[in-house]
Amino acid sequence: MQDEILVVTTNDLPGYVVEESYGEVFGLIVRSRNMFSNFGASFRTIFGGEVKGYTKLLADSREHALARMREAAKAKGANAILAMRFDSGDIGQVMNEVAAYGTAVRVRKSS
């Protein structure tokens, strides 16, 4: 587990013992939607179907938020994050924010 930050949505990590807790960490990203995506999305609301541009935007945003959260945990000395969650929302009509958050901890394999 050298430099890797394990991330789980559970409150514990089977096979590991929590040695220390460093508190909440988060990663946040805010991205703007381009005018063409908004225009295409408006047609999808009329005719139905997946808005692939937004799907990719949100998937990329989640990955970016996770990377930032891992960096924050590593800076505190953690090697794992427990109880990870995502939160997202709109800012105005043109931006989307995604936050990944959880509890940074130091774990070791149980014997």
N, CA, C and O atoms as a GROMACS GRO file, in nm:
protein
  444
    1MET      N    1   0.081  -0.121   0.000
    1MET     CA    2   0.000   0.000   0.000
    1MET      C    3   0.085   0.126   0.000
    1MET      O    4   0.031   0.232   0.032
    2GLN      N    5   0.204   0.123  -0.031
    2GLN     CA    6   0.300   0.232  -0.022
    2GLN      C    7   0.239   0.370  -0.037
    2GLN      O    8   0.196   0.428   0.063
    3ASP      N    9   0.233   0.424  -0.156
    3ASP     CA   10   0.184   0.561  -0.175
    3ASP      C   11   0.036   0.566  -0.215
    3ASP      O   12  -0.021   0.673  -0.227
    4GLU      N   13  -0.024   0.450  -0.233
    4GLU     CA   14  -0.163   0.444  -0.276
    4GLU      C   15  -0.256   0.483  -0.161
    4GLU      O   16  -0.236   0.442  -0.047
    5ILE      N   17  -0.356   0.563  -0.193
    5ILE     CA   18  -0.459   0.599  -0.095
    5ILE      C   19  -0.581   0.513  -0.126
    5ILE      O   20  -0.646   0.533  -0.229
    6LEU      N   21  -0.613   0.420  -0.038
    6LEU     CA   22  -0.733   0.339  -0.055
    6LEU      C   23  -0.855   0.424  -0.025
    6LEU      O   24  -0.855   0.503   0.069
    7VAL      N   25  -0.959   0.408  -0.105
    7VAL     CA   26  -1.082   0.484  -0.085
    7VAL      C   27  -1.198   0.385  -0.082
    7VAL      O   28  -1.217   0.307  -0.176
    8VAL      N   29  -1.275   0.389   0.027
    8VAL     CA   30  -1.392   0.302   0.039
    8VAL      C   31  -1.513   0.382   0.086
    8VAL      O   32  -1.498   0.486   0.150
    9THR      N   33  -1.630   0.334   0.053
    9THR     CA   34  -1.753   0.401   0.096
    9THR      C   35  -1.803   0.347   0.229
    9THR      O   36  -1.900   0.399   0.285
   10THR      N   37  -1.738   0.245   0.280
   10THR     CA   38  -1.777   0.185   0.408
   10THR      C   39  -1.710   0.258   0.524
   10THR      O   40  -1.617   0.336   0.504
   11ASN      N   41  -1.759   0.231   0.645
   11ASN     CA   42  -1.704   0.296   0.764
   11ASN      C   43  -1.580   0.226   0.818
   11ASN      O   44  -1.512   0.278   0.906
   12ASP      N   45  -1.551   0.108   0.766
   12ASP     CA   46  -1.430   0.037   0.805
   12ASP      C   47  -1.372  -0.029   0.682
   12ASP      O   48  -1.433  -0.028   0.575
   13LEU      N   49  -1.254  -0.086   0.697
   13LEU     CA   50  -1.184  -0.149   0.586
   13LEU      C   51  -1.147  -0.290   0.629
   13LEU      O   52  -1.048  -0.309   0.700
   14PRO      N   53  -1.224  -0.390   0.587
   14PRO     CA   54  -1.199  -0.527   0.629
   14PRO      C   55  -1.054  -0.568   0.602
   14PRO      O   56  -1.000  -0.544   0.494
   15GLY      N   57  -0.993  -0.631   0.704
   15GLY     CA   58  -0.855  -0.675   0.691
   15GLY      C   59  -0.754  -0.570   0.735
   15GLY      O   60  -0.634  -0.593   0.730
   16TYR      N   61  -0.804  -0.453   0.778
   16TYR     CA   62  -0.716  -0.344   0.821
   16TYR      C   63  -0.761  -0.291   0.956
   16TYR      O   64  -0.878  -0.303   0.993
   17VAL      N   65  -0.667  -0.233   1.029
   17VAL     CA   66  -0.694  -0.170   1.156
   17VAL      C   67  -0.664  -0.021   1.140
   17VAL      O   68  -0.560   0.017   1.087
   18VAL      N   69  -0.756   0.063   1.186
   18VAL     CA   70  -0.734   0.208   1.181
   18VAL      C   71  -0.641   0.245   1.297
   18VAL      O   72  -0.673   0.222   1.413
   19GLU      N   73  -0.527   0.302   1.263
   19GLU     CA   74  -0.430   0.343   1.365
   19GLU      C   75  -0.449   0.488   1.406
   19GLU      O   76  -0.426   0.525   1.522
   20GLU      N   77  -0.489   0.571   1.311
   20GLU     CA   78  -0.506   0.713   1.340
   20GLU      C   79  -0.607   0.774   1.244
   20GLU      O   80  -0.616   0.735   1.128
   21SER      N   81  -0.683   0.871   1.294
   21SER     CA   82  -0.780   0.943   1.212
   21SER      C   83  -0.735   1.088   1.200
   21SER      O   84  -0.697   1.151   1.298
   22TYR      N   85  -0.740   1.140   1.078
   22TYR     CA   86  -0.694   1.277   1.052
   22TYR      C   87  -0.811   1.372   1.023
   22TYR      O   88  -0.789   1.491   0.998
   23GLY      N   89  -0.931   1.323   1.026
   23GLY     CA   90  -1.047   1.408   1.002
   23GLY      C   91  -1.092   1.410   0.856
   23GLY      O   92  -1.042   1.334   0.773
   24GLU      N   93  -1.185   1.497   0.830
   24GLU     CA   94  -1.246   1.505   0.697
   24GLU      C   95  -1.148   1.561   0.595
   24GLU      O   96  -1.071   1.653   0.623
   25VAL      N   97  -1.154   1.504   0.476
   25VAL     CA   98  -1.082   1.558   0.361
   25VAL      C   99  -1.182   1.567   0.245
   25VAL      O  100  -1.281   1.495   0.242
   26PHE      N  101  -1.154   1.656   0.153
   26PHE     CA  102  -1.242   1.668   0.037
   26PHE      C  103  -1.163   1.708  -0.085
   26PHE      O  104  -1.052   1.761  -0.076
   27GLY      N  105  -1.222   1.682  -0.198
   27GLY     CA  106  -1.171   1.729  -0.327
   27GLY      C  107  -1.288   1.795  -0.396
   27GLY      O  108  -1.399   1.741  -0.398
   28LEU      N  109  -1.264   1.910  -0.453
   28LEU     CA  110  -1.373   1.988  -0.514
   28LEU      C  111  -1.332   2.032  -0.653
   28LEU      O  112  -1.217   2.071  -0.676
   29ILE      N  113  -1.426   2.026  -0.745
   29ILE     CA  114  -1.402   2.080  -0.879
   29ILE      C  115  -1.530   2.148  -0.926
   29ILE      O  116  -1.641   2.099  -0.903
   30VAL      N  117  -1.513   2.261  -0.991
   30VAL     CA  118  -1.624   2.333  -1.052
   30VAL      C  119  -1.592   2.346  -1.200
   30VAL      O  120  -1.485   2.395  -1.237
   31ARG      N  121  -1.684   2.304  -1.282
   31ARG     CA  122  -1.664   2.311  -1.427
   31ARG      C  123  -1.780   2.383  -1.491
   31ARG      O  124  -1.895   2.371  -1.448
   32SER      N  125  -1.748   2.458  -1.594
   32SER     CA  126  -1.854   2.526  -1.668
   32SER      C  127  -1.898   2.438  -1.785
   32SER      O  128  -1.819   2.361  -1.839
   33ARG      N  129  -2.021   2.452  -1.821
   33ARG     CA  130  -2.075   2.381  -1.937
   33ARG      C  131  -2.065   2.476  -2.055
   33ARG      O  132  -2.094   2.595  -2.043
   34ASN      N  133  -2.025   2.423  -2.169
   34ASN     CA  134  -2.017   2.512  -2.285
   34ASN      C  135  -2.154   2.532  -2.348
   34ASN      O  136  -2.247   2.454  -2.326
   35MET      N  137  -2.166   2.638  -2.425
   35MET     CA  138  -2.294   2.676  -2.484
   35MET      C  139  -2.349   2.566  -2.574
   35MET      O  140  -2.470   2.544  -2.577
   36PHE      N  141  -2.261   2.496  -2.648
   36PHE     CA  142  -2.308   2.393  -2.739
   36PHE      C  143  -2.365   2.273  -2.664
   36PHE      O  144  -2.462   2.211  -2.709
   37SER      N  145  -2.304   2.239  -2.550
   37SER     CA  146  -2.358   2.130  -2.468
   37SER      C  147  -2.496   2.166  -2.415
   37SER      O  148  -2.586   2.082  -2.415
   38ASN      N  149  -2.512   2.290  -2.369
   38ASN     CA  150  -2.642   2.334  -2.320
   38ASN      C  151  -2.746   2.328  -2.430
   38ASN      O  152  -2.860   2.288  -2.407
   39PHE      N  153  -2.708   2.369  -2.551
   39PHE     CA  154  -2.799   2.369  -2.664
   39PHE      C  155  -2.840   2.226  -2.698
   39PHE      O  156  -2.958   2.198  -2.719
   40GLY      N  157  -2.741   2.134  -2.705
   40GLY     CA  158  -2.770   1.993  -2.733
   40GLY      C  159  -2.855   1.930  -2.625
   40GLY      O  160  -2.943   1.849  -2.654
   41ALA      N  161  -2.828   1.966  -2.501
   41ALA     CA  162  -2.904   1.910  -2.390
   41ALA      C  163  -3.050   1.953  -2.394
   41ALA      O  164  -3.139   1.877  -2.356
   42SER      N  165  -3.074   2.075  -2.441
   42SER     CA  166  -3.212   2.122  -2.449
   42SER      C  167  -3.292   2.037  -2.547
   42SER      O  168  -3.410   2.013  -2.525
   43PHE      N  169  -3.229   1.991  -2.657
   43PHE     CA  170  -3.298   1.902  -2.750
   43PHE      C  171  -3.325   1.766  -2.687
   43PHE      O  172  -3.430   1.706  -2.710
   44ARG      N  173  -3.230   1.717  -2.605
   44ARG     CA  174  -3.248   1.587  -2.539
   44ARG      C  175  -3.366   1.592  -2.442
   44ARG      O  176  -3.435   1.491  -2.424
   45THR      N  177  -3.389   1.705  -2.379
   45THR     CA  178  -3.502   1.713  -2.286
   45THR      C  179  -3.634   1.705  -2.362
   45THR      O  180  -3.735   1.662  -2.306
   46ILE      N  181  -3.634   1.746  -2.487
   46ILE     CA  182  -3.755   1.739  -2.569
   46ILE      C  183  -3.775   1.598  -2.623
   46ILE      O  184  -3.885   1.544  -2.616
   47PHE      N  185  -3.668   1.539  -2.678
   47PHE     CA  186  -3.679   1.411  -2.746
   47PHE      C  187  -3.640   1.291  -2.661
   47PHE      O  188  -3.664   1.177  -2.700
   48GLY      N  189  -3.580   1.314  -2.547
   48GLY     CA  190  -3.537   1.205  -2.459
   48GLY      C  191  -3.401   1.150  -2.498
   48GLY      O  192  -3.350   1.180  -2.606
   49GLY      N  193  -3.343   1.071  -2.410
   49GLY     CA  194  -3.214   1.009  -2.437
   49GLY      C  195  -3.104   1.064  -2.348
   49GLY      O  196  -3.120   1.165  -2.280
   50GLU      N  197  -2.993   0.993  -2.349
   50GLU     CA  198  -2.878   1.032  -2.268
   50GLU      C  199  -2.810   1.155  -2.326
   50GLU      O  200  -2.797   1.169  -2.448
   51VAL      N  201  -2.767   1.243  -2.239
   51VAL     CA  202  -2.690   1.361  -2.280
   51VAL      C  203  -2.544   1.324  -2.256
   51VAL      O  204  -2.490   1.347  -2.147
   52LYS      N  205  -2.480   1.266  -2.358
   52LYS     CA  206  -2.346   1.209  -2.343
   52LYS      C  207  -2.243   1.313  -2.302
   52LYS      O  208  -2.150   1.280  -2.227
   53GLY      N  209  -2.256   1.435  -2.348
   53GLY     CA  210  -2.161   1.539  -2.310
   53GLY      C  211  -2.163   1.564  -2.160
   53GLY      O  212  -2.058   1.580  -2.098
   54TYR      N  213  -2.283   1.567  -2.101
   54TYR     CA  214  -2.295   1.588  -1.956
   54TYR      C  215  -2.250   1.465  -1.878
   54TYR      O  216  -2.189   1.477  -1.772
   55THR      N  217  -2.279   1.346  -1.932
   55THR     CA  218  -2.234   1.224  -1.866
   55THR      C  219  -2.083   1.222  -1.856
   55THR      O  220  -2.028   1.192  -1.750
   56LYS      N  221  -2.015   1.255  -1.964
   56LYS     CA  222  -1.869   1.259  -1.963
   56LYS      C  223  -1.818   1.368  -1.870
   56LYS      O  224  -1.722   1.347  -1.796
   57LEU      N  225  -1.882   1.485  -1.873
   57LEU     CA  226  -1.842   1.596  -1.786
   57LEU      C  227  -1.848   1.555  -1.639
   57LEU      O  228  -1.755   1.580  -1.563
   58LEU      N  229  -1.958   1.490  -1.599
   58LEU     CA  230  -1.975   1.450  -1.459
   58LEU      C  231  -1.880   1.337  -1.421
   58LEU      O  232  -1.826   1.337  -1.311
   59ALA      N  233  -1.860   1.241  -1.511
   59ALA     CA  234  -1.767   1.131  -1.482
   59ALA      C  235  -1.625   1.186  -1.465
   59ALA      O  236  -1.555   1.148  -1.372
   60ASP      N  237  -1.583   1.273  -1.555
   60ASP     CA  238  -1.450   1.334  -1.545
   60ASP      C  239  -1.438   1.418  -1.418
   60ASP      O  240  -1.334   1.418  -1.352
   61SER      N  241  -1.544   1.489  -1.384
   61SER     CA  242  -1.542   1.573  -1.264
   61SER      C  243  -1.529   1.488  -1.139
   61SER      O  244  -1.457   1.526  -1.046
   62ARG      N  245  -1.596   1.374  -1.133
   62ARG     CA  246  -1.585   1.285  -1.017
   62ARG      C  247  -1.443   1.233  -1.003
   62ARG      O  248  -1.388   1.228  -0.893
   63GLU      N  249  -1.382   1.193  -1.116
   63GLU     CA  250  -1.244   1.143  -1.111
   63GLU      C  251  -1.149   1.252  -1.063
   63GLU      O  252  -1.058   1.224  -0.984
   64HIS      N  253  -1.169   1.374  -1.110
   64HIS     CA  254  -1.084   1.486  -1.069
   64HIS      C  255  -1.103   1.516  -0.920
   64HIS      O  256  -1.005   1.540  -0.849
   65ALA      N  257  -1.227   1.514  -0.873
   65ALA     CA  258  -1.254   1.538  -0.731
   65ALA      C  259  -1.190   1.429  -0.645
   65ALA      O  260  -1.136   1.459  -0.539
   66LEU      N  261  -1.198   1.302  -0.689
   66LEU     CA  262  -1.134   1.193  -0.616
   66LEU      C  263  -0.983   1.213  -0.607
   66LEU      O  264  -0.924   1.193  -0.501
   67ALA      N  265  -0.921   1.253  -0.717
   67ALA     CA  266  -0.776   1.276  -0.718
   67ALA      C  267  -0.738   1.386  -0.619
   67ALA      O  268  -0.640   1.374  -0.547
   68ARG      N  269  -0.816   1.494  -0.617
   68ARG     CA  270  -0.788   1.604  -0.524
   68ARG      C  271  -0.808   1.560  -0.379
   68ARG      O  272  -0.732   1.602  -0.291
   69MET      N  273  -0.909   1.477  -0.353
   69MET     CA  274  -0.933   1.428  -0.218
   69MET      C  275  -0.817   1.339  -0.173
   69MET      O  276  -0.772   1.348  -0.059
   70ARG      N  277  -0.769   1.252  -0.264
   70ARG     CA  278  -0.655   1.167  -0.231
   70ARG      C  279  -0.531   1.251  -0.198
   70ARG      O  280  -0.458   1.220  -0.104
   71GLU      N  281  -0.508   1.357  -0.274
   71GLU     CA  282  -0.395   1.447  -0.248
   71GLU      C  283  -0.408   1.510  -0.109
   71GLU      O  284  -0.310   1.520  -0.036
   72ALA      N  285  -0.529   1.552  -0.074
   72ALA     CA  286  -0.552   1.613   0.058
   72ALA      C  287  -0.525   1.512   0.170
   72ALA      O  288  -0.466   1.548   0.272
   73ALA      N  289  -0.566   1.388   0.150
   73ALA     CA  290  -0.544   1.284   0.251
   73ALA      C  291  -0.394   1.254   0.265
   73ALA      O  292  -0.344   1.240   0.376
   74LYS      N  293  -0.326   1.245   0.153
   74LYS     CA  294  -0.182   1.217   0.156
   74LYS      C  295  -0.108   1.329   0.228
   74LYS      O  296  -0.013   1.303   0.302
   75ALA      N  297  -0.150   1.454   0.206
   75ALA     CA  298  -0.085   1.569   0.271
   75ALA      C  299  -0.100   1.562   0.422
   75ALA      O  300  -0.017   1.617   0.495
   76LYS      N  301  -0.204   1.497   0.472
   76LYS     CA  302  -0.225   1.483   0.616
   76LYS      C  303  -0.154   1.361   0.674
   76LYS      O  304  -0.151   1.343   0.796
   77GLY      N  305  -0.097   1.277   0.588
   77GLY     CA  306  -0.029   1.157   0.635
   77GLY      C  307  -0.114   1.032   0.630
   77GLY      O  308  -0.072   0.928   0.681
   78ALA      N  309  -0.231   1.040   0.570
   78ALA     CA  310  -0.322   0.925   0.563
   78ALA      C  311  -0.282   0.831   0.450
   78ALA      O  312  -0.212   0.870   0.356
   79ASN      N  313  -0.326   0.707   0.460
   79ASN     CA  314  -0.309   0.612   0.350
   79ASN      C  315  -0.442   0.549   0.309
   79ASN      O  316  -0.445   0.456   0.228
   80ALA      N  317  -0.552   0.601   0.366
   80ALA     CA  318  -0.685   0.552   0.329
   80ALA      C  319  -0.790   0.659   0.360
   80ALA      O  320  -0.768   0.750   0.441
   81ILE      N  321  -0.903   0.646   0.294
   81ILE     CA  322  -1.018   0.733   0.318
   81ILE      C  323  -1.140   0.645   0.338
   81ILE      O  324  -1.173   0.563   0.252
   82LEU      N  325  -1.205   0.662   0.451
   82LEU     CA  326  -1.325   0.585   0.484
   82LEU      C  327  -1.450   0.670   0.462
   82LEU      O  328  -1.443   0.793   0.465
   83ALA      N  329  -1.562   0.604   0.440
   83ALA     CA  330  -1.694   0.668   0.429
   83ALA      C  331  -1.697   0.776   0.321
   83ALA      O  332  -1.756   0.882   0.340
   84MET      N  333  -1.632   0.749   0.206
   84MET     CA  334  -1.629   0.844   0.096
   84MET      C  335  -1.768   0.862   0.037
   84MET      O  336  -1.844   0.767   0.019
   85ARG      N  337  -1.800   0.987   0.006
   85ARG     CA  338  -1.927   1.023  -0.057
   85ARG      C  339  -1.901   1.126  -0.165
   85ARG      O  340  -1.798   1.194  -0.166
   86PHE      N  341  -1.996   1.138  -0.256
   86PHE     CA  342  -1.997   1.244  -0.356
   86PHE      C  343  -2.113   1.336  -0.328
   86PHE      O  344  -2.217   1.295  -0.277
   87ASP      N  345  -2.095   1.461  -0.362
   87ASP     CA  346  -2.202   1.559  -0.359
   87ASP      C  347  -2.186   1.642  -0.485
   87ASP      O  348  -2.074   1.666  -0.530
   88SER      N  349  -2.295   1.687  -0.542
   88SER     CA  350  -2.286   1.771  -0.662
   88SER      C  351  -2.402   1.869  -0.665
   88SER      O  352  -2.504   1.850  -0.599
   89GLY      N  353  -2.382   1.972  -0.741
   89GLY     CA  354  -2.487   2.071  -0.755
   89GLY      C  355  -2.456   2.166  -0.869
   89GLY      O  356  -2.348   2.163  -0.928
   90ASP      N  357  -2.551   2.249  -0.898
   90ASP     CA  358  -2.537   2.348  -1.004
   90ASP      C  359  -2.508   2.483  -0.943
   90ASP      O  360  -2.555   2.517  -0.834
   91ILE      N  361  -2.430   2.560  -1.016
   91ILE     CA  362  -2.404   2.699  -0.979
   91ILE      C  363  -2.457   2.781  -1.096
   91ILE      O  364  -2.400   2.780  -1.204
   92GLY      N  365  -2.565   2.850  -1.071
   92GLY     CA  366  -2.631   2.920  -1.182
   92GLY      C  367  -2.682   2.817  -1.281
   92GLY      O  368  -2.720   2.706  -1.243
   93GLN      N  369  -2.684   2.853  -1.404
   93GLN     CA  370  -2.729   2.762  -1.510
   93GLN      C  371  -2.613   2.708  -1.593
   93GLN      O  372  -2.635   2.630  -1.685
   94VAL      N  373  -2.490   2.748  -1.561
   94VAL     CA  374  -2.380   2.716  -1.650
   94VAL      C  375  -2.265   2.640  -1.585
   94VAL      O  376  -2.171   2.601  -1.655
   95MET      N  377  -2.269   2.618  -1.455
   95MET     CA  378  -2.159   2.548  -1.389
   95MET      C  379  -2.211   2.434  -1.304
   95MET      O  380  -2.324   2.435  -1.255
   96ASN      N  381  -2.125   2.334  -1.288
   96ASN     CA  382  -2.156   2.219  -1.205
   96ASN      C  383  -2.040   2.198  -1.110
   96ASN      O  384  -1.924   2.206  -1.150
   97GLU      N  385  -2.071   2.170  -0.983
   97GLU     CA  386  -1.965   2.141  -0.887
   97GLU      C  387  -1.981   1.998  -0.838
   97GLU      O  388  -2.092   1.949  -0.817
   98VAL      N  389  -1.867   1.933  -0.819
   98VAL     CA  390  -1.865   1.797  -0.765
   98VAL      C  391  -1.765   1.796  -0.650
   98VAL      O  392  -1.652   1.842  -0.664
   99ALA      N  393  -1.808   1.743  -0.537
   99ALA     CA  394  -1.721   1.728  -0.421
   99ALA      C  395  -1.715   1.580  -0.384
   99ALA      O  396  -1.817   1.511  -0.381
  100ALA      N  397  -1.595   1.533  -0.357
  100ALA     CA  398  -1.574   1.400  -0.299
  100ALA      C  399  -1.522   1.425  -0.159
  100ALA      O  400  -1.432   1.507  -0.139
  101TYR      N  401  -1.579   1.355  -0.060
  101TYR     CA  402  -1.533   1.377   0.078
  101TYR      C  403  -1.540   1.249   0.158
  101TYR      O  404  -1.616   1.157   0.126
  102GLY      N  405  -1.459   1.244   0.262
  102GLY     CA  406  -1.455   1.127   0.349
  102GLY      C  407  -1.363   1.154   0.467
  102GLY      O  408  -1.321   1.267   0.489
  103THR      N  409  -1.333   1.049   0.542
  103THR     CA  410  -1.248   1.060   0.659
  103THR      C  411  -1.110   1.002   0.628
  103THR      O  412  -1.098   0.884   0.593
  104ALA      N  413  -1.008   1.085   0.641
  104ALA     CA  414  -0.870   1.042   0.617
  104ALA      C  415  -0.819   0.966   0.738
  104ALA      O  416  -0.831   1.013   0.852
  105VAL      N  417  -0.761   0.849   0.714
  105VAL     CA  418  -0.709   0.765   0.823
  105VAL      C  419  -0.577   0.701   0.782
  105VAL      O  420  -0.544   0.694   0.663
  106ARG      N  421  -0.504   0.655   0.882
  106ARG     CA  422  -0.387   0.570   0.858
  106ARG      C  423  -0.428   0.431   0.903
  106ARG      O  424  -0.472   0.411   1.016
  107VAL      N  425  -0.413   0.335   0.812
  107VAL     CA  426  -0.448   0.196   0.842
  107VAL      C  427  -0.325   0.106   0.826
  107VAL      O  428  -0.227   0.140   0.760
  108ARG      N  429  -0.336  -0.009   0.888
  108ARG     CA  430  -0.235  -0.114   0.868
  108ARG      C  431  -0.310  -0.246   0.856
  108ARG      O  432  -0.419  -0.263   0.909
  109LYS      N  433  -0.248  -0.340   0.785
  109LYS     CA  434  -0.310  -0.472   0.771
  109LYS      C  435  -0.318  -0.538   0.908
  109LYS      O  436  -0.224  -0.532   0.988
  110SER      N  437  -0.433  -0.600   0.935
  110SER     CA  438  -0.449  -0.670   1.063
  110SER      C  439  -0.374  -0.804   1.053
  110SER      O  440  -0.361  -0.862   0.946
  111SER      N  441  -0.328  -0.850   1.169
  111SER     CA  442  -0.252  -0.976   1.168
  111SER      C  443  -0.336  -1.095   1.202
  111SER      O  444  -0.286  -1.207   1.205
   0.00000   0.00000   0.00000
